[in-house]
Amino acid sequence: MTHSSYKKVITQLNNKPVKKKIFQKNSVPKKRNCGCAKIKCRRCGRMKGIVGQYKINMCRQCFREFATKIGFVQYS
């Protein structure tokens, strides 16, 4: 379940407090304070393949698109 989809379900369950409480207990992702699931891509929100060097915090796919605009040069 993605981060955004569980919030949609919670808004739908506002009229059913018992089911909402059970859903929040079992289905809401827990808060992270370390690890790969804490850092997200600034642009698309992906959690895997993060380029964290120089505090870029972009996934590798977004980094490939914006590398030349940021100022990186590709050597072959």
PDB file of N, H, CA, C and O in Angstrom:
ATOM      1  N   MET A   1       0.848  -1.175   0.000  1.00  0.00           N
ATOM      2  CA  MET A   1       0.000   0.000   0.000  1.00  0.00           C
ATOM      3  C   MET A   1       0.892   1.236   0.000  1.00  0.00           C
ATOM      4  O   MET A   1       1.821   1.345   0.800  1.00  0.00           O
ATOM      5  N   THR A   2       0.607   2.135  -0.879  1.00  0.00           N
ATOM      6  H   THR A   2      -0.147   2.046  -1.530  1.00  0.00           H
ATOM      7  CA  THR A   2       1.427   3.331  -0.975  1.00  0.00           C
ATOM      8  C   THR A   2       1.015   4.356   0.068  1.00  0.00           C
ATOM      9  O   THR A   2      -0.036   4.248   0.701  1.00  0.00           O
ATOM     10  N   HIS A   3       1.860   5.336   0.222  1.00  0.00           N
ATOM     11  H   HIS A   3       2.713   5.424  -0.292  1.00  0.00           H
ATOM     12  CA  HIS A   3       1.647   6.369   1.234  1.00  0.00           C
ATOM     13  C   HIS A   3       0.366   7.148   0.958  1.00  0.00           C
ATOM     14  O   HIS A   3      -0.384   7.457   1.884  1.00  0.00           O
ATOM     15  N   SER A   4       0.114   7.465  -0.295  1.00  0.00           N
ATOM     16  H   SER A   4       0.724   7.214  -1.047  1.00  0.00           H
ATOM     17  CA  SER A   4      -1.053   8.286  -0.609  1.00  0.00           C
ATOM     18  C   SER A   4      -2.351   7.489  -0.564  1.00  0.00           C
ATOM     19  O   SER A   4      -3.398   8.045  -0.234  1.00  0.00           O
ATOM     20  N   SER A   5      -2.307   6.199  -0.888  1.00  0.00           N
ATOM     21  H   SER A   5      -1.457   5.747  -1.156  1.00  0.00           H
ATOM     22  CA  SER A   5      -3.546   5.441  -0.961  1.00  0.00           C
ATOM     23  C   SER A   5      -4.158   5.197   0.417  1.00  0.00           C
ATOM     24  O   SER A   5      -5.382   5.135   0.531  1.00  0.00           O
ATOM     25  N   TYR A   6      -3.350   5.056   1.460  1.00  0.00           N
ATOM     26  H   TYR A   6      -2.356   5.107   1.368  1.00  0.00           H
ATOM     27  CA  TYR A   6      -3.935   4.828   2.777  1.00  0.00           C
ATOM     28  C   TYR A   6      -4.628   6.091   3.287  1.00  0.00           C
ATOM     29  O   TYR A   6      -5.585   5.996   4.055  1.00  0.00           O
ATOM     30  N   LYS A   7      -4.165   7.264   2.874  1.00  0.00           N
ATOM     31  H   LYS A   7      -3.388   7.342   2.250  1.00  0.00           H
ATOM     32  CA  LYS A   7      -4.837   8.504   3.277  1.00  0.00           C
ATOM     33  C   LYS A   7      -6.201   8.627   2.615  1.00  0.00           C
ATOM     34  O   LYS A   7      -7.136   9.157   3.217  1.00  0.00           O
ATOM     35  N   LYS A   8      -6.327   8.142   1.375  1.00  0.00           N
ATOM     36  H   LYS A   8      -5.569   7.711   0.886  1.00  0.00           H
ATOM     37  CA  LYS A   8      -7.618   8.160   0.701  1.00  0.00           C
ATOM     38  C   LYS A   8      -8.610   7.260   1.422  1.00  0.00           C
ATOM     39  O   LYS A   8      -9.780   7.614   1.569  1.00  0.00           O
ATOM     40  N   VAL A   9      -8.149   6.105   1.869  1.00  0.00           N
ATOM     41  H   VAL A   9      -7.199   5.817   1.750  1.00  0.00           H
ATOM     42  CA  VAL A   9      -9.033   5.168   2.557  1.00  0.00           C
ATOM     43  C   VAL A   9      -9.487   5.757   3.891  1.00  0.00           C
ATOM     44  O   VAL A   9     -10.642   5.589   4.280  1.00  0.00           O
ATOM     45  N   ILE A  10      -8.592   6.441   4.587  1.00  0.00           N
ATOM     46  H   ILE A  10      -7.653   6.577   4.271  1.00  0.00           H
ATOM     47  CA  ILE A  10      -8.962   7.048   5.875  1.00  0.00           C
ATOM     48  C   ILE A  10     -10.053   8.096   5.689  1.00  0.00           C
ATOM     49  O   ILE A  10     -10.972   8.179   6.503  1.00  0.00           O
ATOM     50  N   THR A  11      -9.966   8.898   4.626  1.00  0.00           N
ATOM     51  H   THR A  11      -9.219   8.831   3.964  1.00  0.00           H
ATOM     52  CA  THR A  11     -11.017   9.891   4.389  1.00  0.00           C
ATOM     53  C   THR A  11     -12.347   9.225   4.056  1.00  0.00           C
ATOM     54  O   THR A  11     -13.405   9.762   4.386  1.00  0.00           O
ATOM     55  N   GLN A  12     -12.306   8.065   3.409  1.00  0.00           N
ATOM     56  H   GLN A  12     -11.447   7.629   3.141  1.00  0.00           H
ATOM     57  CA  GLN A  12     -13.542   7.354   3.095  1.00  0.00           C
ATOM     58  C   GLN A  12     -14.163   6.729   4.341  1.00  0.00           C
ATOM     59  O   GLN A  12     -15.380   6.552   4.405  1.00  0.00           O
ATOM     60  N   LEU A  13     -13.329   6.393   5.337  1.00  0.00           N
ATOM     61  H   LEU A  13     -12.341   6.537   5.285  1.00  0.00           H
ATOM     62  CA  LEU A  13     -13.822   5.743   6.545  1.00  0.00           C
ATOM     63  C   LEU A  13     -14.197   6.716   7.653  1.00  0.00           C
ATOM     64  O   LEU A  13     -14.417   6.289   8.786  1.00  0.00           O
ATOM     65  N   ASN A  14     -14.277   8.002   7.364  1.00  0.00           N
ATOM     66  H   ASN A  14     -14.098   8.349   6.444  1.00  0.00           H
ATOM     67  CA  ASN A  14     -14.625   8.982   8.396  1.00  0.00           C
ATOM     68  C   ASN A  14     -16.008   8.740   8.993  1.00  0.00           C
ATOM     69  O   ASN A  14     -16.238   9.071  10.156  1.00  0.00           O
ATOM     70  N   ASN A  15     -16.928   8.171   8.224  1.00  0.00           N
ATOM     71  H   ASN A  15     -16.741   7.902   7.279  1.00  0.00           H
ATOM     72  CA  ASN A  15     -18.281   7.913   8.725  1.00  0.00           C
ATOM     73  C   ASN A  15     -18.374   6.615   9.516  1.00  0.00           C
ATOM     74  O   ASN A  15     -19.397   6.354  10.150  1.00  0.00           O
ATOM     75  N   LYS A  16     -17.330   5.803   9.490  1.00  0.00           N
ATOM     76  H   LYS A  16     -16.500   6.016   8.976  1.00  0.00           H
ATOM     77  CA  LYS A  16     -17.333   4.520  10.199  1.00  0.00           C
ATOM     78  C   LYS A  16     -16.166   4.501  11.191  1.00  0.00           C
ATOM     79  O   LYS A  16     -15.099   3.984  10.859  1.00  0.00           O
ATOM     80  N   PRO A  17     -16.337   5.046  12.391  1.00  0.00           N
ATOM     81  CA  PRO A  17     -15.221   5.222  13.324  1.00  0.00           C
ATOM     82  C   PRO A  17     -14.580   3.917  13.792  1.00  0.00           C
ATOM     83  O   PRO A  17     -13.371   3.880  14.018  1.00  0.00           O
ATOM     84  N   VAL A  18     -15.357   2.852  13.942  1.00  0.00           N
ATOM     85  H   VAL A  18     -16.340   2.882  13.758  1.00  0.00           H
ATOM     86  CA  VAL A  18     -14.785   1.590  14.422  1.00  0.00           C
ATOM     87  C   VAL A  18     -13.871   0.988  13.364  1.00  0.00           C
ATOM     88  O   VAL A  18     -12.762   0.548  13.668  1.00  0.00           O
ATOM     89  N   LYS A  19     -14.345   0.971  12.111  1.00  0.00           N
ATOM     90  H   LYS A  19     -15.246   1.329  11.864  1.00  0.00           H
ATOM     91  CA  LYS A  19     -13.530   0.427  11.026  1.00  0.00           C
ATOM     92  C   LYS A  19     -12.302   1.300  10.770  1.00  0.00           C
ATOM     93  O   LYS A  19     -11.235   0.795  10.423  1.00  0.00           O
ATOM     94  N   LYS A  20     -12.462   2.616  10.944  1.00  0.00           N
ATOM     95  H   LYS A  20     -13.330   3.026  11.227  1.00  0.00           H
ATOM     96  CA  LYS A  20     -11.339   3.536  10.761  1.00  0.00           C
ATOM     97  C   LYS A  20     -10.253   3.277  11.798  1.00  0.00           C
ATOM     98  O   LYS A  20      -9.066   3.297  11.472  1.00  0.00           O
ATOM     99  N   LYS A  21     -10.648   3.038  13.029  1.00  0.00           N
ATOM    100  H   LYS A  21     -11.612   3.022  13.293  1.00  0.00           H
ATOM    101  CA  LYS A  21      -9.690   2.769  14.099  1.00  0.00           C
ATOM    102  C   LYS A  21      -8.926   1.474  13.842  1.00  0.00           C
ATOM    103  O   LYS A  21      -7.710   1.422  14.029  1.00  0.00           O
ATOM    104  N   ILE A  22      -9.631   0.432  13.416  1.00  0.00           N
ATOM    105  H   ILE A  22     -10.619   0.474  13.265  1.00  0.00           H
ATOM    106  CA  ILE A  22      -8.986  -0.846  13.106  1.00  0.00           C
ATOM    107  C   ILE A  22      -8.037  -0.694  11.917  1.00  0.00           C
ATOM    108  O   ILE A  22      -6.935  -1.242  11.922  1.00  0.00           O
ATOM    109  N   PHE A  23      -8.472   0.053  10.896  1.00  0.00           N
ATOM    110  H   PHE A  23      -9.368   0.498  10.892  1.00  0.00           H
ATOM    111  CA  PHE A  23      -7.628   0.268   9.726  1.00  0.00           C
ATOM    112  C   PHE A  23      -6.353   1.016  10.088  1.00  0.00           C
ATOM    113  O   PHE A  23      -5.269   0.649   9.636  1.00  0.00           O
ATOM    114  N   GLN A  24      -6.473   2.059  10.897  1.00  0.00           N
ATOM    115  H   GLN A  24      -7.354   2.357  11.265  1.00  0.00           H
ATOM    116  CA  GLN A  24      -5.303   2.834  11.289  1.00  0.00           C
ATOM    117  C   GLN A  24      -4.334   2.000  12.114  1.00  0.00           C
ATOM    118  O   GLN A  24      -3.119   2.169  12.008  1.00  0.00           O
ATOM    119  N   LYS A  25      -4.868   1.100  12.937  1.00  0.00           N
ATOM    120  H   LYS A  25      -5.855   0.963  13.024  1.00  0.00           H
ATOM    121  CA  LYS A  25      -4.007   0.259  13.763  1.00  0.00           C
ATOM    122  C   LYS A  25      -3.187  -0.708  12.916  1.00  0.00           C
ATOM    123  O   LYS A  25      -2.015  -0.945  13.209  1.00  0.00           O
ATOM    124  N   ASN A  26      -3.787  -1.266  11.874  1.00  0.00           N
ATOM    125  H   ASN A  26      -4.739  -1.074  11.636  1.00  0.00           H
ATOM    126  CA  ASN A  26      -3.145  -2.337  11.122  1.00  0.00           C
ATOM    127  C   ASN A  26      -2.520  -1.918   9.797  1.00  0.00           C
ATOM    128  O   ASN A  26      -1.603  -2.593   9.330  1.00  0.00           O
ATOM    129  N   SER A  27      -2.968  -0.849   9.181  1.00  0.00           N
ATOM    130  H   SER A  27      -3.713  -0.301   9.561  1.00  0.00           H
ATOM    131  CA  SER A  27      -2.583  -0.587   7.799  1.00  0.00           C
ATOM    132  C   SER A  27      -1.729   0.658   7.579  1.00  0.00           C
ATOM    133  O   SER A  27      -1.116   0.780   6.519  1.00  0.00           O
ATOM    134  N   VAL A  28      -1.664   1.568   8.513  1.00  0.00           N
ATOM    135  H   VAL A  28      -2.162   1.469   9.375  1.00  0.00           H
ATOM    136  CA  VAL A  28      -0.890   2.787   8.326  1.00  0.00           C
ATOM    137  C   VAL A  28       0.593   2.455   8.462  1.00  0.00           C
ATOM    138  O   VAL A  28       0.988   1.812   9.436  1.00  0.00           O
ATOM    139  N   PRO A  29       1.436   2.884   7.493  1.00  0.00           N
ATOM    140  CA  PRO A  29       2.858   2.595   7.612  1.00  0.00           C
ATOM    141  C   PRO A  29       3.476   3.301   8.812  1.00  0.00           C
ATOM    142  O   PRO A  29       3.125   4.440   9.122  1.00  0.00           O
ATOM    143  N   LYS A  30       4.403   2.612   9.487  1.00  0.00           N
ATOM    144  H   LYS A  30       4.688   1.687   9.235  1.00  0.00           H
ATOM    145  CA  LYS A  30       4.989   3.197  10.683  1.00  0.00           C
ATOM    146  C   LYS A  30       6.028   4.247  10.332  1.00  0.00           C
ATOM    147  O   LYS A  30       6.606   4.227   9.245  1.00  0.00           O
ATOM    148  N   LYS A  31       6.256   5.155  11.253  1.00  0.00           N
ATOM    149  H   LYS A  31       5.786   5.171  12.136  1.00  0.00           H
ATOM    150  CA  LYS A  31       7.209   6.242  11.055  1.00  0.00           C
ATOM    151  C   LYS A  31       8.624   5.688  11.078  1.00  0.00           C
ATOM    152  O   LYS A  31       8.955   4.854  11.920  1.00  0.00           O
ATOM    153  N   ARG A  32       9.452   6.146  10.162  1.00  0.00           N
ATOM    154  H   ARG A  32       9.183   6.823   9.478  1.00  0.00           H
ATOM    155  CA  ARG A  32      10.830   5.680  10.056  1.00  0.00           C
ATOM    156  C   ARG A  32      11.775   6.767  10.537  1.00  0.00           C
ATOM    157  O   ARG A  32      11.556   7.949  10.269  1.00  0.00           O
ATOM    158  N   ASN A  33      12.830   6.371  11.251  1.00  0.00           N
ATOM    159  H   ASN A  33      13.008   5.412  11.469  1.00  0.00           H
ATOM    160  CA  ASN A  33      13.831   7.350  11.652  1.00  0.00           C
ATOM    161  C   ASN A  33      15.205   7.016  11.096  1.00  0.00           C
ATOM    162  O   ASN A  33      16.160   7.761  11.317  1.00  0.00           O
ATOM    163  N   CYS A  34      15.319   5.894  10.372  1.00  0.00           N
ATOM    164  H   CYS A  34      14.544   5.289  10.193  1.00  0.00           H
ATOM    165  CA  CYS A  34      16.562   5.571   9.693  1.00  0.00           C
ATOM    166  C   CYS A  34      16.252   4.533   8.617  1.00  0.00           C
ATOM    167  O   CYS A  34      15.175   3.938   8.619  1.00  0.00           O
ATOM    168  N   GLY A  35      17.182   4.319   7.710  1.00  0.00           N
ATOM    169  H   GLY A  35      18.057   4.802   7.708  1.00  0.00           H
ATOM    170  CA  GLY A  35      17.011   3.304   6.683  1.00  0.00           C
ATOM    171  C   GLY A  35      16.632   3.886   5.335  1.00  0.00           C
ATOM    172  O   GLY A  35      16.467   5.095   5.176  1.00  0.00           O
ATOM    173  N   CYS A  36      16.497   2.975   4.357  1.00  0.00           N
ATOM    174  H   CYS A  36      16.631   1.993   4.486  1.00  0.00           H
ATOM    175  CA  CYS A  36      16.243   3.412   2.985  1.00  0.00           C
ATOM    176  C   CYS A  36      14.818   3.911   2.790  1.00  0.00           C
ATOM    177  O   CYS A  36      14.562   4.639   1.830  1.00  0.00           O
ATOM    178  N   ALA A  37      13.890   3.551   3.653  1.00  0.00           N
ATOM    179  H   ALA A  37      14.098   2.960   4.433  1.00  0.00           H
ATOM    180  CA  ALA A  37      12.498   3.970   3.486  1.00  0.00           C
ATOM    181  C   ALA A  37      12.233   5.369   4.024  1.00  0.00           C
ATOM    182  O   ALA A  37      11.111   5.864   3.919  1.00  0.00           O
ATOM    183  N   LYS A  38      13.239   6.012   4.594  1.00  0.00           N
ATOM    184  H   LYS A  38      14.150   5.610   4.679  1.00  0.00           H
ATOM    185  CA  LYS A  38      13.028   7.345   5.145  1.00  0.00           C
ATOM    186  C   LYS A  38      13.196   8.424   4.085  1.00  0.00           C
ATOM    187  O   LYS A  38      12.459   9.410   4.084  1.00  0.00           O
ATOM    188  N   ILE A  39      14.158   8.248   3.181  1.00  0.00           N
ATOM    189  H   ILE A  39      14.757   7.448   3.182  1.00  0.00           H
ATOM    190  CA  ILE A  39      14.466   9.272   2.196  1.00  0.00           C
ATOM    191  C   ILE A  39      13.670   9.011   0.924  1.00  0.00           C
ATOM    192  O   ILE A  39      13.674   7.896   0.401  1.00  0.00           O
ATOM    193  N   LYS A  40      12.986  10.040   0.428  1.00  0.00           N
ATOM    194  H   LYS A  40      12.983  10.945   0.853  1.00  0.00           H
ATOM    195  CA  LYS A  40      12.218   9.944  -0.806  1.00  0.00           C
ATOM    196  C   LYS A  40      12.821  10.871  -1.842  1.00  0.00           C
ATOM    197  O   LYS A  40      13.533  11.822  -1.518  1.00  0.00           O
ATOM    198  N   CYS A  41      12.521  10.572  -3.092  1.00  0.00           N
ATOM    199  H   CYS A  41      11.943   9.800  -3.356  1.00  0.00           H
ATOM    200  CA  CYS A  41      12.930  11.447  -4.185  1.00  0.00           C
ATOM    201  C   CYS A  41      12.165  12.757  -4.074  1.00  0.00           C
ATOM    202  O   CYS A  41      10.964  12.758  -3.806  1.00  0.00           O
ATOM    203  N   ARG A  42      12.850  13.856  -4.277  1.00  0.00           N
ATOM    204  H   ARG A  42      13.826  13.855  -4.494  1.00  0.00           H
ATOM    205  CA  ARG A  42      12.207  15.170  -4.185  1.00  0.00           C
ATOM    206  C   ARG A  42      11.147  15.346  -5.260  1.00  0.00           C
ATOM    207  O   ARG A  42      10.122  15.992  -5.041  1.00  0.00           O
ATOM    208  N   ARG A  43      11.408  14.763  -6.426  1.00  0.00           N
ATOM    209  H   ARG A  43      12.240  14.239  -6.604  1.00  0.00           H
ATOM    210  CA  ARG A  43      10.551  15.021  -7.582  1.00  0.00           C
ATOM    211  C   ARG A  43       9.373  14.063  -7.670  1.00  0.00           C
ATOM    212  O   ARG A  43       8.231  14.501  -7.808  1.00  0.00           O
ATOM    213  N   CYS A  44       9.634  12.753  -7.591  1.00  0.00           N
ATOM    214  H   CYS A  44      10.562  12.397  -7.479  1.00  0.00           H
ATOM    215  CA  CYS A  44       8.568  11.782  -7.856  1.00  0.00           C
ATOM    216  C   CYS A  44       8.133  11.004  -6.614  1.00  0.00           C
ATOM    217  O   CYS A  44       7.079  10.369  -6.640  1.00  0.00           O
ATOM    218  N   GLY A  45       8.907  11.034  -5.529  1.00  0.00           N
ATOM    219  H   GLY A  45       9.763  11.550  -5.507  1.00  0.00           H
ATOM    220  CA  GLY A  45       8.508  10.348  -4.306  1.00  0.00           C
ATOM    221  C   GLY A  45       8.952   8.905  -4.205  1.00  0.00           C
ATOM    222  O   GLY A  45       8.591   8.218  -3.251  1.00  0.00           O
ATOM    223  N   ARG A  46       9.730   8.427  -5.168  1.00  0.00           N
ATOM    224  H   ARG A  46      10.023   8.985  -5.944  1.00  0.00           H
ATOM    225  CA  ARG A  46      10.216   7.048  -5.156  1.00  0.00           C
ATOM    226  C   ARG A  46      11.210   6.871  -4.014  1.00  0.00           C
ATOM    227  O   ARG A  46      11.950   7.798  -3.687  1.00  0.00           O
ATOM    228  N   MET A  47      11.231   5.688  -3.406  1.00  0.00           N
ATOM    229  H   MET A  47      10.630   4.934  -3.671  1.00  0.00           H
ATOM    230  CA  MET A  47      12.092   5.459  -2.249  1.00  0.00           C
ATOM    231  C   MET A  47      13.352   4.661  -2.583  1.00  0.00           C
ATOM    232  O   MET A  47      14.269   4.598  -1.764  1.00  0.00           O
ATOM    233  N   LYS A  48      13.414   4.063  -3.744  1.00  0.00           N
ATOM    234  H   LYS A  48      12.670   4.115  -4.410  1.00  0.00           H
ATOM    235  CA  LYS A  48      14.572   3.247  -4.094  1.00  0.00           C
ATOM    236  C   LYS A  48      15.438   3.947  -5.124  1.00  0.00           C
ATOM    237  O   LYS A  48      14.943   4.737  -5.928  1.00  0.00           O
ATOM    238  N   GLY A  49      16.726   3.659  -5.098  1.00  0.00           N
ATOM    239  H   GLY A  49      17.128   3.018  -4.445  1.00  0.00           H
ATOM    240  CA  GLY A  49      17.656   4.225  -6.074  1.00  0.00           C
ATOM    241  C   GLY A  49      17.934   5.691  -5.845  1.00  0.00           C
ATOM    242  O   GLY A  49      18.050   6.453  -6.805  1.00  0.00           O
ATOM    243  N   ILE A  50      18.045   6.106  -4.594  1.00  0.00           N
ATOM    244  H   ILE A  50      17.950   5.488  -3.815  1.00  0.00           H
ATOM    245  CA  ILE A  50      18.243   7.523  -4.265  1.00  0.00           C
ATOM    246  C   ILE A  50      19.711   7.902  -4.409  1.00  0.00           C
ATOM    247  O   ILE A  50      20.595   7.203  -3.913  1.00  0.00           O
ATOM    248  N   VAL A  51      19.963   9.023  -5.096  1.00  0.00           N
ATOM    249  H   VAL A  51      19.245   9.591  -5.499  1.00  0.00           H
ATOM    250  CA  VAL A  51      21.293   9.604  -5.187  1.00  0.00           C
ATOM    251  C   VAL A  51      21.371  10.640  -4.072  1.00  0.00           C
ATOM    252  O   VAL A  51      20.805  11.728  -4.183  1.00  0.00           O
ATOM    253  N   GLY A  52      22.074  10.297  -3.003  1.00  0.00           N
ATOM    254  H   GLY A  52      22.534   9.413  -2.913  1.00  0.00           H
ATOM    255  CA  GLY A  52      22.109  11.176  -1.845  1.00  0.00           C
ATOM    256  C   GLY A  52      23.376  12.018  -1.749  1.00  0.00           C
ATOM    257  O   GLY A  52      23.510  12.869  -0.870  1.00  0.00           O
ATOM    258  N   GLN A  53      24.296  11.765  -2.663  1.00  0.00           N
ATOM    259  H   GLN A  53      24.187  11.073  -3.377  1.00  0.00           H
ATOM    260  CA  GLN A  53      25.553  12.499  -2.613  1.00  0.00           C
ATOM    261  C   GLN A  53      25.303  13.978  -2.928  1.00  0.00           C
ATOM    262  O   GLN A  53      24.471  14.295  -3.778  1.00  0.00           O
ATOM    263  N   TYR A  54      26.002  14.863  -2.266  1.00  0.00           N
ATOM    264  H   TYR A  54      26.678  14.605  -1.576  1.00  0.00           H
ATOM    265  CA  TYR A  54      25.860  16.320  -2.392  1.00  0.00           C
ATOM    266  C   TYR A  54      24.450  16.787  -2.013  1.00  0.00           C
ATOM    267  O   TYR A  54      24.013  17.850  -2.454  1.00  0.00           O
ATOM    268  N   LYS A  55      23.731  15.993  -1.194  1.00  0.00           N
ATOM    269  H   LYS A  55      24.085  15.130  -0.836  1.00  0.00           H
ATOM    270  CA  LYS A  55      22.370  16.329  -0.742  1.00  0.00           C
ATOM    271  C   LYS A  55      21.412  16.527  -1.913  1.00  0.00           C
ATOM    272  O   LYS A  55      20.547  17.401  -1.860  1.00  0.00           O
ATOM    273  N   ILE A  56      21.554  15.722  -2.975  1.00  0.00           N
ATOM    274  H   ILE A  56      22.257  15.012  -3.018  1.00  0.00           H
ATOM    275  CA  ILE A  56      20.678  15.818  -4.139  1.00  0.00           C
ATOM    276  C   ILE A  56      19.314  15.213  -3.823  1.00  0.00           C
ATOM    277  O   ILE A  56      18.283  15.814  -4.124  1.00  0.00           O
ATOM    278  N   ASN A  57      19.304  14.011  -3.211  1.00  0.00           N
ATOM    279  H   ASN A  57      20.142  13.523  -2.966  1.00  0.00           H
ATOM    280  CA  ASN A  57      18.082  13.302  -2.817  1.00  0.00           C
ATOM    281  C   ASN A  57      17.082  13.168  -3.962  1.00  0.00           C
ATOM    282  O   ASN A  57      15.908  13.506  -3.815  1.00  0.00           O
ATOM    283  N   MET A  58      17.557  12.674  -5.096  1.00  0.00           N
ATOM    284  H   MET A  58      18.511  12.399  -5.215  1.00  0.00           H
ATOM    285  CA  MET A  58      16.710  12.350  -6.230  1.00  0.00           C
ATOM    286  C   MET A  58      16.931  10.889  -6.580  1.00  0.00           C
ATOM    287  O   MET A  58      18.014  10.349  -6.358  1.00  0.00           O
ATOM    288  N   CYS A  59      15.902  10.248  -7.128  1.00  0.00           N
ATOM    289  H   CYS A  59      15.022  10.687  -7.308  1.00  0.00           H
ATOM    290  CA  CYS A  59      16.101   8.872  -7.577  1.00  0.00           C
ATOM    291  C   CYS A  59      16.957   8.910  -8.838  1.00  0.00           C
ATOM    292  O   CYS A  59      17.111   9.956  -9.469  1.00  0.00           O
ATOM    293  N   ARG A  60      17.502   7.769  -9.188  1.00  0.00           N
ATOM    294  H   ARG A  60      17.377   6.920  -8.675  1.00  0.00           H
ATOM    295  CA  ARG A  60      18.450   7.733 -10.303  1.00  0.00           C
ATOM    296  C   ARG A  60      17.787   8.098 -11.627  1.00  0.00           C
ATOM    297  O   ARG A  60      18.446   8.658 -12.503  1.00  0.00           O
ATOM    298  N   GLN A  61      16.500   7.796 -11.796  1.00  0.00           N
ATOM    299  H   GLN A  61      15.965   7.341 -11.085  1.00  0.00           H
ATOM    300  CA  GLN A  61      15.805   8.124 -13.031  1.00  0.00           C
ATOM    301  C   GLN A  61      15.624   9.636 -13.177  1.00  0.00           C
ATOM    302  O   GLN A  61      15.857  10.193 -14.249  1.00  0.00           O
ATOM    303  N   CYS A  62      15.212  10.288 -12.107  1.00  0.00           N
ATOM    304  H   CYS A  62      15.022   9.836 -11.235  1.00  0.00           H
ATOM    305  CA  CYS A  62      15.055  11.751 -12.143  1.00  0.00           C
ATOM    306  C   CYS A  62      16.408  12.438 -12.280  1.00  0.00           C
ATOM    307  O   CYS A  62      16.523  13.475 -12.934  1.00  0.00           O
ATOM    308  N   PHE A  63      17.430  11.854 -11.659  1.00  0.00           N
ATOM    309  H   PHE A  63      17.336  11.012 -11.127  1.00  0.00           H
ATOM    310  CA  PHE A  63      18.754  12.442 -11.737  1.00  0.00           C
ATOM    311  C   PHE A  63      19.271  12.427 -13.175  1.00  0.00           C
ATOM    312  O   PHE A  63      19.908  13.384 -13.615  1.00  0.00           O
ATOM    313  N   ARG A  64      19.005  11.356 -13.901  1.00  0.00           N
ATOM    314  H   ARG A  64      18.488  10.578 -13.544  1.00  0.00           H
ATOM    315  CA  ARG A  64      19.447  11.280 -15.302  1.00  0.00           C
ATOM    316  C   ARG A  64      18.794  12.371 -16.146  1.00  0.00           C
ATOM    317  O   ARG A  64      19.421  12.905 -17.061  1.00  0.00           O
ATOM    318  N   GLU A  65      17.553  12.700 -15.848  1.00  0.00           N
ATOM    319  H   GLU A  65      17.044  12.265 -15.105  1.00  0.00           H
ATOM    320  CA  GLU A  65      16.855  13.731 -16.611  1.00  0.00           C
ATOM    321  C   GLU A  65      17.389  15.133 -16.312  1.00  0.00           C
ATOM    322  O   GLU A  65      17.502  15.961 -17.216  1.00  0.00           O
ATOM    323  N   PHE A  66      17.717  15.397 -15.053  1.00  0.00           N
ATOM    324  H   PHE A  66      17.625  14.724 -14.318  1.00  0.00           H
ATOM    325  CA  PHE A  66      18.076  16.747 -14.637  1.00  0.00           C
ATOM    326  C   PHE A  66      19.564  16.976 -14.415  1.00  0.00           C
ATOM    327  O   PHE A  66      19.959  18.065 -13.999  1.00  0.00           O
ATOM    328  N   ALA A  67      20.398  15.976 -14.681  1.00  0.00           N
ATOM    329  H   ALA A  67      20.078  15.091 -15.019  1.00  0.00           H
ATOM    330  CA  ALA A  67      21.830  16.100 -14.389  1.00  0.00           C
ATOM    331  C   ALA A  67      22.481  17.221 -15.185  1.00  0.00           C
ATOM    332  O   ALA A  67      23.291  17.969 -14.638  1.00  0.00           O
ATOM    333  N   THR A  68      22.146  17.352 -16.460  1.00  0.00           N
ATOM    334  H   THR A  68      21.489  16.744 -16.905  1.00  0.00           H
ATOM    335  CA  THR A  68      22.766  18.402 -17.266  1.00  0.00           C
ATOM    336  C   THR A  68      22.278  19.782 -16.847  1.00  0.00           C
ATOM    337  O   THR A  68      23.040  20.747 -16.909  1.00  0.00           O
ATOM    338  N   LYS A  69      21.028  19.892 -16.424  1.00  0.00           N
ATOM    339  H   LYS A  69      20.409  19.108 -16.374  1.00  0.00           H
ATOM    340  CA  LYS A  69      20.489  21.182 -15.974  1.00  0.00           C
ATOM    341  C   LYS A  69      21.126  21.619 -14.655  1.00  0.00           C
ATOM    342  O   LYS A  69      21.329  22.809 -14.414  1.00  0.00           O
ATOM    343  N   ILE A  70      21.440  20.629 -13.799  1.00  0.00           N
ATOM    344  H   ILE A  70      21.275  19.662 -13.995  1.00  0.00           H
ATOM    345  CA  ILE A  70      22.067  20.938 -12.519  1.00  0.00           C
ATOM    346  C   ILE A  70      23.524  21.350 -12.708  1.00  0.00           C
ATOM    347  O   ILE A  70      24.049  22.160 -11.944  1.00  0.00           O
ATOM    348  N   GLY A  71      24.175  20.790 -13.729  1.00  0.00           N
ATOM    349  H   GLY A  71      23.749  20.132 -14.350  1.00  0.00           H
ATOM    350  CA  GLY A  71      25.559  21.147 -13.986  1.00  0.00           C
ATOM    351  C   GLY A  71      26.510  19.980 -14.057  1.00  0.00           C
ATOM    352  O   GLY A  71      27.721  20.188 -14.127  1.00  0.00           O
ATOM    353  N   PHE A  72      26.005  18.750 -14.043  1.00  0.00           N
ATOM    354  H   PHE A  72      25.020  18.582 -13.987  1.00  0.00           H
ATOM    355  CA  PHE A  72      26.846  17.575 -14.164  1.00  0.00           C
ATOM    356  C   PHE A  72      27.131  17.307 -15.638  1.00  0.00           C
ATOM    357  O   PHE A  72      26.285  17.552 -16.499  1.00  0.00           O
ATOM    358  N   VAL A  73      28.333  16.800 -15.920  1.00  0.00           N
ATOM    359  H   VAL A  73      29.020  16.600 -15.221  1.00  0.00           H
ATOM    360  CA  VAL A  73      28.744  16.485 -17.278  1.00  0.00           C
ATOM    361  C   VAL A  73      28.958  14.986 -17.377  1.00  0.00           C
ATOM    362  O   VAL A  73      29.591  14.384 -16.510  1.00  0.00           O
ATOM    363  N   GLN A  74      28.423  14.376 -18.446  1.00  0.00           N
ATOM    364  H   GLN A  74      27.909  14.865 -19.151  1.00  0.00           H
ATOM    365  CA  GLN A  74      28.562  12.940 -18.628  1.00  0.00           C
ATOM    366  C   GLN A  74      29.783  12.670 -19.504  1.00  0.00           C
ATOM    367  O   GLN A  74      29.901  13.183 -20.617  1.00  0.00           O
ATOM    368  N   TYR A  75      30.689  11.845 -18.967  1.00  0.00           N
ATOM    369  H   TYR A  75      30.593  11.428 -18.063  1.00  0.00           H
ATOM    370  CA  TYR A  75      31.873  11.436 -19.715  1.00  0.00           C
ATOM    371  C   TYR A  75      31.653  10.027 -20.214  1.00  0.00           C
ATOM    372  O   TYR A  75      31.145   9.181 -19.478  1.00  0.00           O
ATOM    373  N   SER A  76      32.031   9.759 -21.469  1.00  0.00           N
ATOM    374  H   SER A  76      32.444  10.446 -22.067  1.00  0.00           H
ATOM    375  CA  SER A  76      31.824   8.419 -22.005  1.00  0.00           C
ATOM    376  C   SER A  76      33.116   7.625 -22.085  1.00  0.00           C
ATOM    377  O   SER A  76      33.107   6.473 -22.518  1.00  0.00           O
TER     378      SER A  76
END
